[in-house]
């Protein structure tokens, strides 16, 4: 097959995968992992069920790739925005704000992540790519915290514990907003959380 034809085939395949994952995300958010079916995902994607299996081997495969795609997007946005700031406090705020805004803009994805992920499988059995994305988020925070500690911006802390704690607190903020438990605007929530973090680790 000519190189041009192979390239076109890859572009079409990537586009089709994006369409499938977009449709699947809405179905998983509405029905959960157990309630969703490959028939529904295929219908929502405008495909025959057999065609769907050309792109994904199982419902669990679709589900995990939906999670991976959303997590990877959130990670890249957070890293880019953190790098645009010099001081640690601004980097932490940028991380929290980016994740919170991403959740506001991708509520279907976060409904899947927050309400279904822990019920589907034990974290130890999740594929390596998805585990790595979670570790990379904490590592990005950890690197910023370590540099800030070296510059005297914060007191001496266990960097790994602090990074995972900030990540967990951010996830909790997102969960509260999705559940409708907060009446504050997202920016006010971000400021409150960042102030709490800074009171804990700042000099």
Backbone torsions as a table, in degrees:
resi	resn	phi	psi	omega
1	UNK	NA	131.3	179.6
2	UNK	-58.8	153.3	-178.0
3	UNK	-60.1	-38.5	-179.6
4	UNK	-62.0	-41.7	179.9
5	UNK	-66.0	-40.7	178.8
6	UNK	-63.9	-40.8	179.6
7	UNK	-63.9	-43.7	178.9
8	UNK	-62.3	-39.5	179.7
9	UNK	-63.5	-39.9	178.7
10	UNK	-65.6	-40.4	179.4
11	UNK	-64.2	-44.6	179.3
12	UNK	-63.8	-42.1	-179.7
13	UNK	-63.7	-43.4	179.5
14	UNK	-63.9	-41.6	178.8
15	UNK	-62.9	-42.9	-179.4
16	UNK	-65.5	-40.1	177.5
17	UNK	-62.0	-41.9	178.2
18	UNK	-60.8	-43.0	179.1
19	UNK	-62.6	-43.9	-179.2
20	UNK	-63.6	-46.2	-178.4
21	UNK	-65.9	-35.8	176.9
22	UNK	-63.9	-43.1	178.0
23	UNK	-67.7	-42.1	-178.9
24	UNK	-63.8	-37.9	-179.1
25	UNK	-58.9	-42.8	179.4
26	UNK	-65.5	-40.4	-179.2
27	UNK	-69.4	-44.2	178.3
28	UNK	-62.7	-39.0	-179.7
29	UNK	-65.2	-34.2	-177.3
30	UNK	-83.3	-41.2	-171.6
31	UNK	-111.6	-10.5	-176.0
32	UNK	80.2	170.8	-178.5
33	UNK	-64.2	-48.5	-175.7
34	UNK	-65.6	-36.5	-175.5
35	UNK	-80.0	-22.1	-178.7
36	UNK	-78.6	151.5	178.2
37	UNK	-129.1	156.3	177.4
38	UNK	-65.1	-31.2	177.0
39	UNK	-60.7	-43.7	-179.6
40	UNK	-67.2	-40.7	179.4
41	UNK	-64.7	-42.7	178.4
42	UNK	-62.2	-45.9	-179.3
43	UNK	-62.5	-43.6	-179.9
44	UNK	-65.7	-26.7	179.7
45	UNK	-89.6	-5.1	-179.1
46	UNK	72.8	31.7	-177.2
47	UNK	-124.3	159.1	169.3
48	UNK	-74.9	150.3	-178.9
49	UNK	-58.1	-38.5	179.5
50	UNK	-62.9	-36.2	178.6
51	UNK	-67.1	-36.1	179.2
52	UNK	-58.6	-37.7	-178.8
53	UNK	-73.0	-10.0	173.4
54	UNK	-73.2	-23.2	-177.3
55	UNK	-104.4	-31.4	-178.5
56	UNK	-137.6	135.6	-173.6
57	UNK	-79.5	-20.0	-177.7
58	UNK	-162.1	170.2	175.9
59	UNK	-62.8	-39.8	179.9
60	UNK	-63.0	-36.0	177.5
61	UNK	-64.1	-43.9	177.0
62	UNK	-61.0	-44.9	-178.0
63	UNK	-60.7	-49.7	-178.3
64	UNK	-65.2	-37.9	178.9
65	UNK	-70.3	-30.8	173.8
66	UNK	-62.9	-44.7	178.1
67	UNK	-64.6	-44.4	-179.4
68	UNK	-62.0	-44.5	-177.2
69	UNK	-62.3	-46.8	180.0
70	UNK	-65.5	-40.6	-179.5
71	UNK	-67.7	-40.3	180.0
72	UNK	-64.2	-40.5	178.7
73	UNK	-63.1	-45.5	179.2
74	UNK	-63.0	-40.3	-179.7
75	UNK	-63.3	-46.3	-177.9
76	UNK	-63.9	-41.2	178.0
77	UNK	-63.3	-43.6	-178.7
78	UNK	-64.3	-44.6	-179.3
79	UNK	-63.3	-43.1	-179.9
80	UNK	-62.0	-45.1	-177.9
81	UNK	-71.1	-34.2	176.4
82	UNK	-64.6	-41.8	-178.1
83	UNK	-66.5	-19.2	-179.4
84	UNK	-78.6	-6.9	-179.2
85	UNK	-112.8	151.2	-178.4
86	UNK	-95.0	-50.4	-174.7
87	UNK	-84.9	154.8	-173.1
88	UNK	-64.3	-42.5	-178.3
89	UNK	-59.0	-40.7	178.7
90	UNK	-67.2	-35.9	178.6
91	UNK	-65.3	-43.6	179.2
92	UNK	-63.0	-44.7	179.2
93	UNK	-62.0	-38.8	-179.8
94	UNK	-64.2	-40.5	178.3
95	UNK	-62.0	-51.7	-177.6
96	UNK	-63.0	-45.7	-177.7
97	UNK	-64.5	-41.1	-179.4
98	UNK	-64.0	-44.8	178.8
99	UNK	-64.3	-41.6	-178.2
100	UNK	-66.2	-43.4	179.9
101	UNK	-68.0	-38.8	178.0
102	UNK	-60.1	-39.3	177.8
103	UNK	-65.6	-39.7	179.0
104	UNK	-63.2	-34.6	-176.6
105	UNK	-87.1	-15.8	-176.4
106	UNK	-133.3	56.4	-174.3
107	UNK	-63.0	-34.1	178.2
108	UNK	-59.7	-44.2	-179.6
109	UNK	-63.3	-45.6	-176.7
110	UNK	-71.4	-25.4	173.5
111	UNK	-65.0	-39.7	176.6
112	UNK	-64.1	-51.7	-174.3
113	UNK	-61.5	-46.7	-172.7
114	UNK	-81.4	-30.7	-174.1
115	UNK	-103.8	-18.3	-175.4
116	UNK	-116.3	-31.9	-170.5
117	UNK	-53.7	-48.6	-176.0
118	UNK	-69.8	-17.5	-178.7
119	UNK	-90.0	-16.1	-173.5
120	UNK	-83.2	-44.2	-174.5
121	UNK	-160.0	155.9	176.7
122	UNK	-68.6	140.1	-178.2
123	UNK	-53.3	-30.8	-177.7
124	UNK	-65.8	-22.0	-177.6
125	UNK	-95.9	-2.9	178.3
126	UNK	-68.2	147.1	-176.7
127	UNK	-64.0	158.6	-171.8
128	UNK	-59.4	-39.8	-177.1
129	UNK	-59.8	-42.1	-178.3
130	UNK	-70.0	-41.1	176.6
131	UNK	-60.9	-41.9	-178.3
132	UNK	-62.2	-36.9	179.2
133	UNK	-62.0	-39.7	179.0
134	UNK	-68.5	-40.8	178.8
135	UNK	-65.6	-38.3	-178.5
136	UNK	-65.6	-33.6	176.0
137	UNK	-63.0	-46.9	179.3
138	UNK	-66.0	-36.3	179.7
139	UNK	-66.6	-37.7	177.9
140	UNK	-63.1	-42.6	176.1
141	UNK	-66.0	-43.5	-178.5
142	UNK	-60.5	-41.0	178.4
143	UNK	-62.4	-42.7	178.8
144	UNK	-65.0	-41.5	179.7
145	UNK	-64.8	-41.1	180.0
146	UNK	-63.0	-44.0	178.6
147	UNK	-64.6	-41.4	179.3
148	UNK	-64.6	-36.2	178.5
149	UNK	-67.8	-40.8	178.3
150	UNK	-63.8	-31.6	179.9
151	UNK	-87.0	-1.0	179.1
152	UNK	80.0	16.8	179.6
153	UNK	-75.9	-29.0	178.6
154	UNK	-132.1	164.0	177.6
155	UNK	-75.1	172.8	179.5
156	UNK	-68.9	123.6	-179.3
157	UNK	-137.1	163.8	170.2
158	UNK	-76.9	105.8	-172.6
159	UNK	-58.9	-44.1	-177.4
160	UNK	-63.3	-45.7	178.7
161	UNK	-61.9	-43.7	-179.6
162	UNK	-63.1	-41.8	-178.6
163	UNK	-64.0	-47.1	-179.9
164	UNK	-67.6	-32.7	178.6
165	UNK	-66.5	-44.2	177.5
166	UNK	-62.5	-40.6	178.3
167	UNK	-62.1	-43.6	179.8
168	UNK	-67.2	-39.4	178.5
169	UNK	-64.5	-37.9	177.9
170	UNK	-65.4	-41.2	178.2
171	UNK	-63.2	-38.1	178.2
172	UNK	-65.1	-40.5	177.0
173	UNK	-58.8	-45.6	-179.7
174	UNK	-62.6	-42.8	-179.0
175	UNK	-62.1	-44.2	179.3
176	UNK	-59.5	-41.3	-178.6
177	UNK	-69.4	-39.4	178.9
178	UNK	-66.6	-32.5	179.9
179	UNK	-81.9	-6.4	179.8
180	UNK	76.9	22.0	-178.5
181	UNK	-86.4	-6.9	-179.3
182	UNK	-116.8	135.9	177.7
183	UNK	-102.0	-0.5	-178.9
184	UNK	-83.6	160.0	172.8
185	UNK	-74.2	160.1	-176.3
186	UNK	-62.3	-37.6	-179.0
187	UNK	-66.4	-38.3	178.5
188	UNK	-66.5	-39.9	177.2
189	UNK	-61.4	-43.2	179.7
190	UNK	-61.9	-45.1	-179.9
191	UNK	-62.2	-42.9	179.7
192	UNK	-61.1	-45.5	-178.8
193	UNK	-66.1	-44.1	-179.7
194	UNK	-65.0	-37.1	176.9
195	UNK	-63.8	-41.5	178.7
196	UNK	-63.1	-44.3	179.3
197	UNK	-61.9	-45.6	-176.1
198	UNK	-66.5	-34.7	176.6
199	UNK	-63.9	-27.3	-179.5
200	UNK	-82.1	-35.1	-173.5
201	UNK	-116.0	-15.2	-176.3
202	UNK	-68.7	156.2	178.4
203	UNK	-72.9	NA	NA
